Amino acid sequence: MTNAIIEKAQKRFEQSHQSLSREFAAIRAGRANASLLDRIQVEYYGVPTPLNQLASITVPEARVLLVSPFDKSSLKDIEHAINASDLGINPANDGSVIRLVIPALTEERRKELAKEVKKTGENAKISIRNIRRDAMDEAKQQEKNKDITEDELKMLEKDIQKATDNAVKHIDEMTANKEKELLEV
């Protein structure tokens, strides 16, 4: 039963890591990355539809995204959705595909994005610590209910802390990698 607490916490840690990964993917590093367009919704026959369900997105060059719609009639809608998004990239429509040229980042913008990455990483660590607190509270509650002994509680707390340390270390690594990617010219 005590392992269930740690397993639950580790599942939640993993969800935090995945969430952080998605957030980092949305931060553009001056390189083309298809995940930049993941959040874009296109009005397709009156229904908001994710862009990646309407078109194939490829990276023909380091700083170019190529959006090829499956249905050519949706080209204008896709172009409109990209313009309306917060990407800040102007789509070039040639009648059959849309090209997105990712501008090179200025040094100042790179540093701003690196700060944003640090802040996002810190927020992820806060969520990890909240998960740890919940797990510790659950373990203390079990000890209070006489489901586990005081010694078992101490061991469980150590295991929870060890799992938390690993999760925080993983977040630090993810943050450092994203910062390195941003600051590379």
Buried (B, 14 or more C-beta within 10 A) or exposed (E): EBEEBBEBBBEBBEEBBEBBEEBBBBBBBBBBBBBBBBBBBBBBEEEEBEBBEBBEBEBEEEEBBBBBBEEEEBBEBBBEBBEEBEBEBEBEBEEEBBBBBBEEBEEEBBEEBBEBBBEBBEBBBEBBEEBBEBBBEBBBEBBEEEEBEEEBBEEBBEBBEEBBEEBBEBBEEBBEEBBEBBBEE
